């Protein structure tokens, strides 16, 4: 059975669900060529390659944004290379205001630089 977004969000913390849906809108507003991939444990967004993902852990929204460089964000939990070119940035979001313009800029960069594939 293929997981659905509604199924993934069922029984999750309402504040975290709201934040995930806001993050989802931030991602999907980047273009009409984005594929949403819902898994049992996370939701990911891709063009040719996944460039962003999110999951709910307790009452927190955890997001991953893939970039071709390392950047800083106040909510940055960790940044680590996932390939020779790509650095995954893991952020913990606990407040609505943390879904900010800086994060939106990171998503736009990820969409343009990593989403099409890096080969």
C-alpha atoms as one frame of an Amber mdcrd trajectory, in Angstrom:
protein
   0.000   0.000   0.000   1.419   3.383  -1.026   1.569   5.906   1.838  -0.483
   9.085   1.463   0.157  12.506   2.925  -3.052  12.301   4.949  -1.986   8.911
   6.240   1.454  10.213   7.178  -0.013  13.213   9.005  -2.667  11.245  10.898
  -2.114  11.233  14.666   0.791  13.700  14.440   1.145  16.821  16.588  -1.200
  19.499  15.124   1.391  22.298  15.349   4.011  20.155  13.623   1.466  19.198
  10.942   0.726  22.878  10.293   4.449  23.582   9.968   4.960  20.646   7.607
   2.110  21.872   5.411   3.617  25.382   5.387   7.009  23.923   4.454   5.306
  21.859   1.751   3.780  25.023   0.271   7.182  26.742   0.359   8.585  23.835
  -1.664   5.752  23.291  -4.125   5.483  27.014  -4.904   8.972  26.791  -6.465
   7.724  25.172  -9.675   5.193  22.893 -11.309   7.740  20.157 -12.029   8.102
  18.985  -8.415   7.228  15.420  -7.493   6.072  14.785  -3.935   7.186  11.415
  -2.591   5.406  10.281   0.558   7.073   7.516   2.513   6.117   5.872   5.772
   8.666   7.971   7.691   9.061  11.180   5.648   7.881  13.317   2.773  10.401
  14.259   0.074  10.288  16.588  -2.906  12.204  16.094  -6.143  12.649  17.249
  -9.670  15.078  14.703 -11.106  16.715  14.348  -7.676  15.328  14.844  -4.167
  16.304  18.309  -2.955  14.189  18.647   0.213  12.530  16.369   2.742  10.669
  16.665   6.022   9.421  14.506   8.838   7.707  15.042  12.156   9.467  13.923
  15.314   7.247  14.336  18.368   6.212  18.007  18.193   9.127  19.121  15.985
   9.399  19.433  12.241  12.736  18.151  10.970  13.691  19.243   7.464  16.548
  18.417   5.132  17.657  20.728   2.338  20.338  19.622  -0.133  22.708  22.271
  -1.487  25.988  22.331  -3.394  27.597  24.296  -0.553  27.456  24.527   3.220
  25.342  27.388   4.602  24.280  28.588   8.036  20.761  28.962   9.381  19.775
  29.631  13.006  17.849  26.332  13.120  20.672  24.296  11.602  21.113  21.047
  13.496  23.773  19.507  11.252  25.267  19.778   7.773  27.019  16.821   6.202
  28.129  15.713   2.736  25.856  13.131   1.134  27.812  12.951  -2.131  31.041
  14.536  -3.344  29.019  17.578  -4.424  25.908  17.704  -2.223  25.696  18.852
   1.395  22.531  17.975   3.318  21.424  20.597   5.829  19.238  19.307   8.651
  17.140  21.890  10.456  14.818  21.615  13.446  11.699  23.781  13.217   9.750
  24.371  16.435   8.101  27.752  15.741   6.160  29.068  12.745   8.509  32.072
  12.415  11.419  29.711  11.736   9.926  28.964   8.308  11.546  32.200   7.177
  12.913  33.938   4.099  16.374  32.468   4.674  14.924  28.949   4.551  12.880
  29.916   1.482  16.109  31.050  -0.185  17.791  27.756   0.680  14.865  25.864
  -0.857  14.984  27.959  -4.037  18.716  27.309  -4.349  18.195  23.581  -3.765
  15.423  23.487  -6.380  17.658  25.175  -8.970  20.997  23.527  -8.205  20.308
  20.039  -6.816  16.782  19.286  -8.005  17.728  18.902 -11.699  20.469  16.412
 -10.769  24.148  17.052 -10.201  25.841  14.920 -12.873
